[in-house]
Amino acid sequence: MRYGGVVKVVEDTMEASTTGGQLLDAAVRYAEERHWDVLPGTWLEDEPGGIGTRCSCGEPRCAAPGAHPARADWAAQAGGSGVAVRRMWTKQPRCSVLLPTGRTFDAIDVPEVAGCLALARMERMDLPLGPVLGTPARRLVFFVLPGAGVKVPDQLRRLGWPPASLDLTVHGEGGWVPAPPTRLAGGASVQWARQPTALNRWLPDAEELLSPLAYACGREAAANRDR
């Protein structure tokens, strides 16, 4: 699969038929190989009769079906050791895999089209890049160093972009992002547009990526206004 000129690697563990074992394996890998805190979230359940799905939280109008923390004390529950992660997923193997932001990384969330444009430009400029998520909601999520949530609004203003004018969201302290192979509403899974590897272990600062991201989001906003 491709995002523009960017190859999107789809692993077997990211298919819609995700099993509890795949979720556990991925969660342990994030904790042990990347040293990320990992959080078990809600999951999707089939509706009676097998038509559609619903969130395990039981809320009919859940805003994030299968992709939000299952407990109010989730911040304390998140763990960064393989032992803790195995214990959590052994209790409920169907839990989605969530990664708390504001700890080892923050995440900049933009529309897919703008993200692809920015990603291609970043690669041409040889900018440092961390992992990048692709979501079924057609968003790209760029991992950056913690602290972006505080700095990005002022940095955007210095670049000449009013923050409210761009479809650009920063997930920082108190937030989270769903990680592969978590399955979201509609049955599709979160995937890596750029996988975590040894080469991107050191994350960029948000400021290094913000100019191409803001430009791409601004260009998309202008195109949408002209339609």
C-alpha positions, 0 to 999 in steps of 0.5 A: 500500500502507498501514501503518495510516494511513501511506501506503507508497510502492512504486516500480517499483525495489522490485518482486521482479523487481529488476534489477542496474541498479535496484540500482546506481541506488539505491546511487548515489542513496543515496551521492550524494544522501544521502551515505550509505555503501553496502555491496554484500551477498550476493544471492538465487539460484534453487535448482536446478529453480527452486523457492525461493531460496538465499543467494549465500554458499552457507550452507544455513542462512544467517540473512539470505539475500541481505542480509548483507555478502559479505566479512569486511572489509565495514566497510572496503569500504563506500563513500560516493562514486558512483564507488566505488559504481559500481565495486562494483556493476559487479563484481557487479550482483546484490549487495544494497544494504546501508547500514552503521549507526553512521556517518551514522545509526543505526536503530531496528527495531520490529514493523510493528504497533507501528511503525505505531501509533508513526508515526501518533502521531509525525505527530500530535505533529508530531515530526521524522521521518527515513526509515523502512524497511518490511521483508518480515519485517513490521518498521519501521526508523526512521533516527535520528542516530548514537549511539542504540545507546549511549543507548537502553537507559538512555533506555528505563529512564528511561521505565520500560521494561526494554529486554529487555521490548520487541521494539525493536532498535537497529542501530548501529556495526558493523551494517547494514540492507538498503535498497530495492530489495533482495530478501529471502528469500521474494521480497519487497523492502525498501521505504520506508514514508517515503522519503528526501526533502529534508525529512527530510535532518536526522535526529531524535535517538533520544530524540525518537522513543523514547517513542512507540516504546516505548509502542507496543512495550509495548502490543503485548507486552501484547496478545501476552501476553493472547492 
